Amino acid sequence: MLEAITDHYNYWLVIFLLMAGLFVTMTSGNLVKKIVGLNVFQTAVFLFYISVGKLEGGTAPILTGEPEQFSNPLPHVLILTAIVVGVATTALGLALVVRIRETYGSIEEARLQEADRQDELRAAAEQGR
Amino acid sequence: MAPDMVTVIDLVLLALLCATAIAIILVRQLFAVAMLTGAFSMLSAGLLVTLDAVDVAFTEAAVGAGVSTVLLLGTLALTQRRSEETRRRGTAPALLAVILTGCALVYATTDMPGFGDPGAPGFRHVVPEYISGSETDIGVPNIVTSVLASYRGYDTLGEVAVIFTAGIGVLLLLGRRREDEIQDEARRSDSGGEG
């Protein structure tokens, strides 16, 4: 039992972070906060990958000429790519938020849905006329 | 096994990350949320150093904590500073879904090789070749650099394509706005001239 905890505690705490990010994304009505939730989720996935690549007693994968044990460099490369792609998608999401704010005058999900509903009602009334 | 210093630092940083995540859930002031996100990225960069991923750590510190926070603050300046006090719909089902998913994931980790286990399959396949070949094939002492630029160069090319697409998307979304504004201003100055 104790071994199961020392073997996996890192993964479990990272899963808590994952679920915190998912919760913010699901429940927040504010679009900026939704994107922040996605960012938290993303960072937790990065930590998970790097945790999997960690080697007990290993060092950073840089050759120094001495015989050493290295942590797995492959997840490092994948996550290096993922961080930059993550910022690119965050920038795109935030640009969408700015456009939505200009069109609707709000970035609250409830108000956006209300505005859409009123637009539909107005369109239906005009068709009926 | 007595916990060594790195394990203690690891646990402290993870605890701080969890506290920051809870604070992000609770806080409604969007400026504070942006700052907490920056702190979250910085703490995770610290954690990445203890996990031997130094290249990832400084990318996270520069891009995650730096650029992301600037982008968030820029968005707040263009939109609003505070999340409204609207009643949250569906908090209880969301909490239930999150807890169930979390439990399923924790159950799944029990099948995984232990943290830092040298016998894990991930260390067996191509990784030893990358480590031994980095000096002889590529001639770069940093193994992460040689994998990024050479062994997995196509992945990096794909990354550039994704960033280029996102850049075009941002330009299209925000560039159009400027055109509209110019047209608006032209219209306003026309009607001002007539009146």
Chai-1 contact restraints between the chains, C-beta under 6 A:
chainA,res_idxA,chainB,res_idxB,connection_type,confidence,min_distance_angstrom,max_distance_angstrom,comment,restraint_id
A,D7,B,G114,contact,1.0,0.0,6.0,A-B,restraint_1
A,D7,B,F115,contact,1.0,0.0,6.0,A-B,restraint_2
A,H8,B,T109,contact,1.0,0.0,6.0,A-B,restraint_3
A,N10,B,F115,contact,1.0,0.0,6.0,A-B,restraint_4
A,Y11,B,T109,contact,1.0,0.0,6.0,A-B,restraint_5
A,W12,B,V106,contact,1.0,0.0,6.0,A-B,restraint_6
A,L13,B,L14,contact,1.0,0.0,6.0,A-B,restraint_7
A,I15,B,G102,contact,1.0,0.0,6.0,A-B,restraint_8
A,I15,B,L105,contact,1.0,0.0,6.0,A-B,restraint_9
A,I15,B,V106,contact,1.0,0.0,6.0,A-B,restraint_10
A,F16,B,C18,contact,1.0,0.0,6.0,A-B,restraint_11
A,L17,B,L17,contact,1.0,0.0,6.0,A-B,restraint_12
A,L17,B,A21,contact,1.0,0.0,6.0,A-B,restraint_13
A,M19,B,V98,contact,1.0,0.0,6.0,A-B,restraint_14
A,M19,B,G102,contact,1.0,0.0,6.0,A-B,restraint_15
A,A20,B,A21,contact,1.0,0.0,6.0,A-B,restraint_16
A,L22,B,V98,contact,1.0,0.0,6.0,A-B,restraint_17
A,F23,B,V98,contact,1.0,0.0,6.0,A-B,restraint_18
A,V24,B,I25,contact,1.0,0.0,6.0,A-B,restraint_19
A,M26,B,A94,contact,1.0,0.0,6.0,A-B,restraint_20
A,T27,B,R88,contact,1.0,0.0,6.0,A-B,restraint_21
A,T27,B,T91,contact,1.0,0.0,6.0,A-B,restraint_22
A,T27,B,A94,contact,1.0,0.0,6.0,A-B,restraint_23
A,G29,B,T86,contact,1.0,0.0,6.0,A-B,restraint_24
A,N30,B,S83,contact,1.0,0.0,6.0,A-B,restraint_25
A,V32,B,L30,contact,1.0,0.0,6.0,A-B,restraint_26
A,K33,B,V33,contact,1.0,0.0,6.0,A-B,restraint_27
A,K33,B,S83,contact,1.0,0.0,6.0,A-B,restraint_28
A,V36,B,V33,contact,1.0,0.0,6.0,A-B,restraint_29
A,V36,B,T37,contact,1.0,0.0,6.0,A-B,restraint_30
A,N39,B,T37,contact,1.0,0.0,6.0,A-B,restraint_31
A,V40,B,A21,contact,1.0,0.0,6.0,A-B,restraint_32
A,T43,B,S44,contact,1.0,0.0,6.0,A-B,restraint_33
A,L47,B,S44,contact,1.0,0.0,6.0,A-B,restraint_34
A,I50,B,L48,contact,1.0,0.0,6.0,A-B,restraint_35
A,I50,B,L51,contact,1.0,0.0,6.0,A-B,restraint_36
A,I50,B,A53,contact,1.0,0.0,6.0,A-B,restraint_37
A,K54,B,L51,contact,1.0,0.0,6.0,A-B,restraint_38
A,K54,B,G116,contact,1.0,0.0,6.0,A-B,restraint_39
A,L55,B,G116,contact,1.0,0.0,6.0,A-B,restraint_40
A,L55,B,P118,contact,1.0,0.0,6.0,A-B,restraint_41
A,E56,B,G116,contact,1.0,0.0,6.0,A-B,restraint_42
A,G58,B,D52,contact,1.0,0.0,6.0,A-B,restraint_43
A,A60,B,D52,contact,1.0,0.0,6.0,A-B,restraint_44
A,A60,B,V54,contact,1.0,0.0,6.0,A-B,restraint_45
A,P61,B,I143,contact,1.0,0.0,6.0,A-B,restraint_46
A,P61,B,V144,contact,1.0,0.0,6.0,A-B,restraint_47
A,I62,B,P141,contact,1.0,0.0,6.0,A-B,restraint_48
A,I62,B,N142,contact,1.0,0.0,6.0,A-B,restraint_49
A,L63,B,E135,contact,1.0,0.0,6.0,A-B,restraint_50
A,L63,B,P141,contact,1.0,0.0,6.0,A-B,restraint_51
A,F70,B,I131,contact,1.0,0.0,6.0,A-B,restraint_52
A,S71,B,D52,contact,1.0,0.0,6.0,A-B,restraint_53
A,N72,B,G122,contact,1.0,0.0,6.0,A-B,restraint_54
A,N72,B,F123,contact,1.0,0.0,6.0,A-B,restraint_55
A,N72,B,V127,contact,1.0,0.0,6.0,A-B,restraint_56
A,P73,B,I143,contact,1.0,0.0,6.0,A-B,restraint_57
A,P73,B,V144,contact,1.0,0.0,6.0,A-B,restraint_58
A,P73,B,V147,contact,1.0,0.0,6.0,A-B,restraint_59
A,L74,B,V127,contact,1.0,0.0,6.0,A-B,restraint_60
A,H76,B,A53,contact,1.0,0.0,6.0,A-B,restraint_61
A,H76,B,D55,contact,1.0,0.0,6.0,A-B,restraint_62
A,H76,B,V56,contact,1.0,0.0,6.0,A-B,restraint_63
A,H76,B,V144,contact,1.0,0.0,6.0,A-B,restraint_64
A,V77,B,V144,contact,1.0,0.0,6.0,A-B,restraint_65
A,V77,B,V147,contact,1.0,0.0,6.0,A-B,restraint_66
A,V77,B,L148,contact,1.0,0.0,6.0,A-B,restraint_67
A,V77,B,R152,contact,1.0,0.0,6.0,A-B,restraint_68
A,I79,B,V56,contact,1.0,0.0,6.0,A-B,restraint_69
A,L80,B,V56,contact,1.0,0.0,6.0,A-B,restraint_70
A,L80,B,T59,contact,1.0,0.0,6.0,A-B,restraint_71
A,T81,B,D155,contact,1.0,0.0,6.0,A-B,restraint_72
A,T81,B,E159,contact,1.0,0.0,6.0,A-B,restraint_73
A,I83,B,T59,contact,1.0,0.0,6.0,A-B,restraint_74
A,I83,B,E60,contact,1.0,0.0,6.0,A-B,restraint_75
A,I83,B,V63,contact,1.0,0.0,6.0,A-B,restraint_76
A,V85,B,E159,contact,1.0,0.0,6.0,A-B,restraint_77
A,V85,B,V162,contact,1.0,0.0,6.0,A-B,restraint_78
A,V87,B,V63,contact,1.0,0.0,6.0,A-B,restraint_79
A,V87,B,V67,contact,1.0,0.0,6.0,A-B,restraint_80
A,V87,B,S68,contact,1.0,0.0,6.0,A-B,restraint_81
A,A88,B,I163,contact,1.0,0.0,6.0,A-B,restraint_82
A,A88,B,A166,contact,1.0,0.0,6.0,A-B,restraint_83
A,T90,B,S68,contact,1.0,0.0,6.0,A-B,restraint_84
A,A91,B,L71,contact,1.0,0.0,6.0,A-B,restraint_85
A,A91,B,V170,contact,1.0,0.0,6.0,A-B,restraint_86
A,L92,B,A166,contact,1.0,0.0,6.0,A-B,restraint_87
A,L92,B,G169,contact,1.0,0.0,6.0,A-B,restraint_88
A,L92,B,V170,contact,1.0,0.0,6.0,A-B,restraint_89
A,L94,B,L71,contact,1.0,0.0,6.0,A-B,restraint_90
A,L94,B,T75,contact,1.0,0.0,6.0,A-B,restraint_91
A,A95,B,V170,contact,1.0,0.0,6.0,A-B,restraint_92
A,A95,B,L173,contact,1.0,0.0,6.0,A-B,restraint_93
A,A95,B,L174,contact,1.0,0.0,6.0,A-B,restraint_94
A,V97,B,T75,contact,1.0,0.0,6.0,A-B,restraint_95
A,V98,B,L78,contact,1.0,0.0,6.0,A-B,restraint_96
A,R99,B,L173,contact,1.0,0.0,6.0,A-B,restraint_97
A,R101,B,T79,contact,1.0,0.0,6.0,A-B,restraint_98
A,I107,B,T79,contact,1.0,0.0,6.0,A-B,restraint_99
A,E108,B,E84,contact,1.0,0.0,6.0,A-B,restraint_100
A,A110,B,T86,contact,1.0,0.0,6.0,A-B,restraint_101
